[in-house]
Structures are given as C-alpha cells and as structure tokens.
Amino acid sequence: MPSIFLNLTMKASQKARLKLRCPISLGREHQITVPEGWFNLVYQMCAEIEDIAQQINQKRRQRMFLPRIIFIEEHMGKLTCEVINRNKDISDIIKKAQIRSVQLCMYCGDEAHQFRRGGSLVTCCDRHRSQYSL
C-alpha cells in the first residue's frame, strides 16, 4: 500500500520556479511545505503577492514595508500562509487561496473534497482517497 505522504511536498524545480517569479515576496528566509498538487494554486497566490510587492517597491519611502512570505504550508487539509507587512489586498489573496485549497486535491490538483483521516483533515479527490484508503 503506498504511503499517504507520497508527493506530499513540491519538487525542488517547482520551488525554484516560485523563487524566480517572486524574488521580493519570497526573499531569503521562507519555508514552503505544501503538497505538489497545490503548486499552481500556490504559484498564483505568490505571483499576486509579488505583483503588490513590486508596486510598493517602486515607491522609495515604502520599501521598508515590502511584504515577505514567511511560510506556506498545509494544515488540516488547508493552505496556510504567513506574510509580514501584509495589507488588506494580500490578506484577500491569501483568503481566496485558502478557500480554493479545500477544493483541490493535495496530490494531483484535481477537484476534491475534505475528508477525515484519523484526527486530521486531508483534501483529495476520490481517486486519491481510495488509493490511500483514508
């Protein structure tokens, strides 16, 4: 029986692609531990945050308040993200991604539902739910 943790974290190439797209918001110190199936969701969220950071960066006096992503992770079948120097727009972007994360399979990115597995929640499609016998 395959492990439930198969493909649980993004590939190094996916993380490198994120870092290349989001040099300001991902900065130096960040931790990304999300399932591979959520890569497109996380990429979109980070790109939207980066676009806001780029706009702020163009204003000389605002540079010290650039948004920085501290971590992005899966918790109880849902995306969580912490950003310092966030504003309302960034909070809305994160909230939208969190809502979408409970609708996408953690393993493949297909449409999904949340299921209870022991004391935890996971978000996966019917195929992965049966494959991992939650």
Disulfide bonds with the S-S distance in Angstrom:
none
